[in-house]
């Protein structure tokens, strides 16, 4: 049998855990390259160096190119530095440094000139590939922040000797984010149709350029992070005004569900837990429950069910539905723990209820080190999302034996099956439409099953034993890369 060629893959991405992270993208960009490396491929990453977030000394970063002149267009240029670190042995991460654009704030995103920042990042990433003289087979671009790379390869960089054979894969992690501002707030006369030349940085029109649209129009392969979300984004309801061009490119549009890193998320070795455990010692979850209850000021009771959330507190994550059912939920014998940052319109009512029911509800700001303890201590994880491209929180929760209650949408539909106690099938509790009554009913079903100790323990064990690692998704990405390489 002919041995398949080892692929050379570069990931261009705006955040990479543990160096920088605001959400699931940082986790994916850490775990997928590692999984690809373990499969024997040549992999590296390129990401911005956020000066007030990433500590060069802590991560042992080394300066490899300094004061590189980056020509952005016929009139504008800028200087950048390049640093090198490692995600794991023989898996380099290259950091692009420009103090003015990436080191002024402790926040990774949210500046008024977001498009200008990431245009510079895209050009700098392509320039680095030329400096390294590393021809690659695949340039994997993640979300809008690297969306101009496929466009540049068809325009300004089309004559590059280093990049002439490179194929681009553009992954849509969340289509609602298309460039540095809300796409729906752009006046019609400023709408980017994706074909015009890019304005100069000094031109205000730069902030209207739609990076995601240009990536979809130019990339060799497009994919998103679940099969269900692939179907959804080709409809008007979920397509975020790009459904037509996605439907026209459906033959090059794929869906691959995300995984999680089973080394990072491992209840048998997790130092954040009060007591480690596996599916064989799942009874130790109660020790974590009592420890959490004591830690955050809730009454200690191993029998009382804890319901938790760990996602951003936003409309997308379904907090409009959560608030609608809080009063009836709080009349029941349970505890609610919300951990996450986000919109004040949802956090303030939760805090108000916490003052009213201090022994039943707690809100905590997001704490990465405490996240897995919350899964280990809790019985149910709530994620009634308005839309959800993939979601990895429910996968992490299941890894720790915390049963998800989710809406049947996007990646939640692909990863959570409704539990049937008679047939002993399913791994969570689901509901179909954006309706608070249906969400409440799903929680009630879960709580009724929780009362049956043996049934519940068998469900927890089965959920912990299922595989949601990156091993299978990584192999699917390799197939996708090979399809791109052979694509004419």
N, C-alpha and C positions, 0 to 999 in steps of 0.2 A: 504494500500500500504506500502510495506517495505521501511523504511527510509534508504537511501544510506549512507554508511560509510563516515565519514569525513576523508579526505586524509591528510597525513603529507608529505609536499613537501619542499625540499631545492633547491634553485637555486644557482648554482656555476657559477660565471660570473666575467669577468675581469674589468667591470666598471658598476657603478650604479649611475645614476643621483639622487639627485643633488650632491652627494659626488665626483664622478668622471665621466667624459663624454668626448668622442671624436666624437661621432656620434649617429646613431640610436640605437645601442646596449644599450647605457646608458639609453635611453628613455624606451626601451622595458623592461629592467630589473628593472626599477622603476615602470612601469605601470602594467605589467602583474601580479607580486606578489600582488599588491594592489587589483586588480580585483579578484584574487583568494581568497584573504582574505575576501573580501566583500561577496563572495559566501559561506563563512563559513568554509573554510579549514584552516589547521594549516600550516603556511608558514613562512620561514625565508630564509635569503641569506648569502652567504659567498663570500667575495671579497678581493683583496689585499688592504693593507693600504699604499697608495702612500704618503710618508712622506712630500713631497714638494708640494702636491696637496690638501691633505685632512687635514684640521685643526681640531685636536682632541678637542680643547676647544670650538670652534665654534659649533661643532656637539654634544658636551657633551658625548664623547666616554669614556667608562670605561674599565680599564684593568681587564680581567677576568682570564687569564692564562699567566704566564711569564716564560721565559727561558725554554720553552718546547723543549726537545731534539727530533728532527725529524730524524728518521733513513731512509735514502734514498735508501741504498743498503747495501751490506755486508761490505763495506769499508768506506762509507761516511755518515756523519750526519751533521745536522745544527740546530741552535736554532732559535725559533720563539716566538713571543708574540701574544696573541689574545685579541682584543678589541671588545666591544659591543656598538652599537648605535641602532637607530630606524628609519625606513623609515616612519612609521606612528604608531599610538598606537597599541601595541601588535603585531608589525611586526618587529622583530629584524634583524639587519644586523651585521654579525660578520666579523671583519677585521683582516687579517693576516699581521703581521709586521715582516719584516726583513730589517734592514737598508741597508745592502750591496746590496740586490737584488731589493728593491722596493722604496728606498728613496734617491737615488743618483741624480735623474734627475727630472725636472719639467714636462718632457714628460712621459706619461703613457707607450708608446711603443717606440721601435726603438733602443734598445741596441744591441750590437754585440753578446750577450749571451741570446737572447730572449727565446730560448727553455729551457735553464737551469732555468731561472726565473720562468717560468710557470709550469715546472715539479715540482719545489718546492711548488708552489701554489697548485697544484693538490694533492700532498701528504699531505700537511698541512691541506687542506680542509677535507680530509678523516680522518686524525688524530683528527681534531676538533670534528667530529661527534662521534668518540669514547669517547673523553673527556667529551662531553656533555651528553653522554649516552642517545642520542635521536634517537631511531630507526625511520627510515623514510620509507614511501612507495615509494616515487619517488625522485631520484636525477636528477634534470634537469640541464644538462650541456649546456652552451651556447657558441657556436663557438669554434675554435681550442684551445683557451687558457685553456679550461677545458676538452679538448678532451682525455686526458690520464685517466680521472676518470673511464670511462667504462672499459678501458683496465686493470687498477689496480684492479678493483673489480673482474675481472676474473683471476687475477694472485696473486699479493702480498697480497691483502686484502680479498682473497676468504674465509678465515677462520674466519673473523671478526664476532663476535656474534651480534654486534650492526647493522652491515650492511648486514647480511645474507639474509634478505628478501627484501632488497631494489632493485628496478628496475630503470634502467637508460633510460632517454630520452635525445637524443642529437639533438640540434637545429642548423641547418646550416643557419647562418644569411647571409653569403657571402662565397661561395665555393672557391673564388679566394685566400682567406686567409686560409692556411692549417697548417702553423706553422710559426715560427718567421722570416722566410726569404722567398724569392720568390721561389715557388716550381719548376718553369721552369728553374731556374738557377742551380739546383742541378745536378752534373754530374751523368750519368747513373750508374756508379759503386758505388755511394753513395746513390742511391735511396732506400728509406725505403719501404719494402714490408709489414710491419705491423705485423710481427709474431715473430721477433727476440727479445731477451731480451734487455732491455734498457741499453745503455752505461752509464758509470759513468760520473759525471759532469766534471771531469778532462779530459775526452776523447772528442776530437774535433767532433767525430761522433754524439754527442748528438744534435748538431745543424742541423743535417739532418733528425732527427726523425719527421715523419709526424703525428702530433697529430690528425688531422681531419680524416685521413685514419684509424688510430687505433680506433677512436671513432665509425666510421661507421661499422667497422668489429666487434666491441664488444657490442655496445649499444643494448638494448632490443627494443627500438623504435627510429626511426630517423624521423625528420621532418624538413621542411624548411618553409620559411615565406610567401609563396603564392603557390597556386595550379599550376599556370603557371610555376613558377620557378622549382617546383617539376618535371614537365614534361621536362623542358629544361635541367636540370642537368643530366638527363639520356641519353643525346645526346653528341656526340663528340665535337660539337661546343661550348657547354656551360658547359660541365662536368669537365673541368679543370683537365683532365687526371684521374678522378675518376669515369667516367661515367659507366664503366663496373661493378665495385663493387656495385655501386648504383642501376644499372639495375638488378643485381643479387639479390638485397635486396628490390626490388620494393614493395613487399608485406608488408614490415615493414616501408616503406617510405611514409610520409604524407605531405600535404601542408595546412597550416593554415595562413591566411592573418593576418598581424599585425593590431592593432588598435592604437588609440591615447587616452591619458588621457583627458577627457572632462573637468575635474576640472583644470588641468594645462593649457590647451589651451581653453580659454573661452573668446570670444570678449566682452561679457557682463560685465566681471569682471577684465579683464587684465589691470594691473596697468602700463604696458609698453606703452599702447596706449594713444594718445592725447585725443581721445574721444571714450568711449565704445559704443557698439552698438549690435544689434541682427538682425535676419532676418526681424524683424518687423520695425526696424529703420535703414535699410541698407544704407539709404542716408547719414548717418554719416561717411561712408567710405571717403567721399570727404574731410571732415575736417582732417582726418588722412593723406590723400594725400597731401593737401596743407602744413600741418605741416612738413611732411617728405621732401617735395620739398624745403622748406625754410631751414630745418636743414642741408641738404647735398648740398645746393647751386645750385639747379636746378630751372628754372623758375616756378613760381607758376601758375598753370593752372589746374582747376578741370576737364576740359574736355579732356585733353591730356592723352592717355593711358600710364600707367607705366607697363613695363615688367620687371620681377625680377627673379633672381636665388638666392638660399640660400644654395646650396649644396657645397660639396668639389669641388674645381676646378681641375678636373681630366679627363682623357680620359673616364673612366667608366661612368661619368655623362654626356658625350656627348659634351664636350667643343670643340672637333675637329669640330663638326657640327656647333656649335654656331659661332665659329670664321669665318667659311666659308660664313656665311650669314650676317655678321655684316655690311659690306659696303652697301649693298642694304637696309638693315633695317634702317640704320642711315640716309638714304635719305628721310625717311618717317617722318610724324609728330608724334613722340613718344619719350618716355624716357626709358632708360635701366639702371637698378640698379643691379649690381652684388655684392653679399656679400658672401665671403667664402675664405678660405685659400686653398693652394694646390700647383700645379705644376707651376713653373715660366714660362714654355714654353707657357702656356695659359694666365697667369696673366700679363706678360709683354706686349703682344700685346693689351690686354684690356686697360692697363694703357696708352699705346701709343695712342690709339683711344680716350681715355678720354682727353688727352692733345689737340687732334685735334678737338674734339667735346665736349667741357666742359659743354655745355648747354643741352647735350643729353644723356651723359653716365657717370656713376660713379661706381668705384669699391671700396668696403669697406672690410676690414678684418672681419672675422666672429665675431659677437657680439651677444651672447645669449639673452641679455636683449633687443636688438633692432630687433631681428628676427621677432617677431610677429607684430611689428609696420610696418615692410616692407610688410608683407602679408596684413595687414589692409589697407595700402595705395595703394597697387598695384592692377592692374586689371588682369594681366596674370602672371602665374608662368611657367617658362620654365624648362623642364627636359627631354632632348632627349637622354636618357641613352643608352650606348652601351650594358650594361646588368644591371638589377635592380632586386635583389631578392624580395624585397617588396617595399621599399621606404616609408617613412612616411611624407616626406616634402610635397608631393602632398595632403596628407590627412589633414595636418595642414593648408595648403593654402586654401583648400576648406572650412574648418571650419571657416575661416575668409573671405570667399566670394571672394577669389582670384582664378580665373579659370585656371586649368592646361592645358598646351600644352605638350604632352608627346609622346614618342614612345611606340607602342604596344608590350611591352616586360615584362616578369616577373610580378611583382606585379603591375606595371603600367597598364598592360593589364587587370588585375583582378579588378582594382579600378577606372579606368577612361573609360567611354563610350563616343564615338564620338557624339558630339552634332548635332542633326537634328532639325533645326528651324521649318520645316513644321510640324513635328510630336511632337515637343516640348519634345523631349527625349534626354538623354545624359547629361553629367556633365563636359565635357571638349572637347579638340580638339586633335585628335590623328593622327599618321602616322605609317606606318607598317615597312618599311625597313630603314636601316642605310644609308640615302641619304639626303644630305643637301637641295636639291630642294624640296623633300617631306616635310621636316621639315619647310622650308620657306613657302610652300603652306598652311600648317596647321596654321601657324601664321597669314597669310593673311586672311584665313577663319575666324579666331578668331577676327581680327581687323575689318573685314567687318560686323560681327555680333555686335561688340561693337558700331558701328555707330547707330544701332537701339536701342534707349534708353530703351524702354519698354521691348523688347525681352531680352536685356542684363540684366536688373534688375530682370526679372522673372527667368532667368538662375541663377543669383547670389543667389536669395532667395531659389530656389530649392536645390542648392548645399549646402547652409548653413543648410538647414533643414534635409538633409540626415544624417544617423547615421554611423559614423566610429569609435565609441567608442570601448573600450576593452570588453564590456559586452558579446557580441557574441563570439569573439575569445577565451575569458577565458573559456567559457562553452565548447568549442571544445577541449581546452587543458585538461579539466577535463575528457572528454570522452577518450582522448588519454591516460591519466594517468591510467584510469580504465582498458583500454585495455592492458596496460603494466603490471598492477598488476595481471591480470588474465592469462597473457601469461605464458605458461609452458616453 
